[in-house]
Amino acid sequence: MVTRIISGQSIRGLLIYNENKVAEMQASLIMASGFAMDIDGLDFRGKLNRFEHLTQLNQRVKTNALHIMLNFDRNDKVDTQKFQQIAQRYMERIGFGEQPFLVYHHKDVSHPHIHIVTTNIQPNGKRIDIHGIGRTLSETARKELETEFGLIKAEGRNKSEVLAVKAIDIEKVIYGKVPTKRAIYNVVSEVMRSYKFTSLAEYNAILKQFNVTADRGKEDTLMFEKRGLIYSLTDSKGNRVGIPFKASALATKPTLKEIEKKFERNREKRKPYKESIARRIEWVFGGYDSITKNTFMAELQKQHIGVVFRQNEQGFIYGATFIDHRTRSVFNGSDLGKSYGAKALTERFSSTDHKKTYLRPVRPQTTYLSNNKPTRYLAPIAPNRYLKEIIAPTSPNEPTMPRRKKKRKKGLRI
């Protein structure tokens, strides 16, 4: 089981995200703990009022919303009742057993997982300290529950596979199967929560991986001057399609101001992952004597790394941004080192691919006779002390070569 805890300042935004999934038939509400009525009688207003009643008791606390995700292995057999039991016991172990919380079973990816929405403001107005809760209480609870419920353990698994964001299916949106605004919101909210970007260009590089773009408009426009931002869908070639939406029209309001708040904090968060992404990029180059840009991009995908090349109308590459989906970290090529800047990368690309061939080491032959049949291969020259074993007679009647007596060295007699 893999756990993720995200703290935020908008309990409304968390509710809208999960309720939208329910509306799209991609999730269902399976538990409402601390609410005075059954699930069927709860509407959006009732859920929101329950949480807001608590958050208003301590308005000095800005970070008062908690979004918890419990992800299970594809081979875990977990039904609704088991989800409910795991959620209840997990919340008790991290100190939120008495808090109201909602549990949603999401079905939008291949592995089973649940989302829990709650607040850290108690009925007495005091705040539950959540600093480091993921490393301490949550990690202990996760390990205990894995054992208690016989779940596949998370150690050694690739967490990026479990926590992947899905790209928007453009055809479904265009033909009205999925509302455009909701599709954009689902991607934007997840990228804002979990990816470590330090500029608008890096933020856009991530969004483009999921067929979304954020645009400020041209520099001479009023929108640019007023620091506005609109979100649009993009096709496979990066062209905008469908109706754009203002950032302020989306539930969590991912405006330019809110995005910029994350830059400095993310700059520190991504530092531990710099060497990892650079090492994996170099590993791709190391597998080829010469490599084209397209092959380079395809090989990076296998390493869970996306790359966005920025180029002008003439096709000249002037920048590259690498997105590590494994660690959710984003780096400009120049931030990783001189050899990963736009100019250096271009010089390393070729017009044709030529993969390196690695020869397997030759294993020494240890068996020379099989079923008493003579082999066609000659035995290797063995050290003298093993020579007797190699030339030993196969029959007791076969004469052996007499040993040659060693000559004693003559010495001086005293």
Buried (B, 14 or more C-beta within 10 A) or exposed (E): BBBBBBBBBBBBBBBBBBBBBBEBEBBBBBBBBBBEEEEEEBEEEEBBEBBBEBBEBBEEBEEBBBBBBBBBBEEBEBEEEBBBBBBBBBBEBBBBBEBBBBBBBBBEBEBBBBBBBBBBBBEEEEBBEBEEBBEEBBBEBBBEBBEEBEBEEBEEBEBEBBBBBEEBEBEEBBEEEBEBBBBBBBBBBBBBBBBBBBBBBBBBBBBBBBBBBBBBBEEEEEBBEEEBBBBBBBEEEEEBBBEBBEBEEBBBEBBBEBBBEBBEEBBEBBEEBBEBBBEBBEEBBEEBEBBBBEBBBEBBEEBBBBBBBBEEEEEEBEBBBBBBBBBBBBBBBBBBBEBBBBEBBBEBBBEEBEEEEEEEEEEEEEEEEEEEEEEEEEEEEEEEEEEEEEEEEEEEEEEEEEEEEEEEEEEEEE
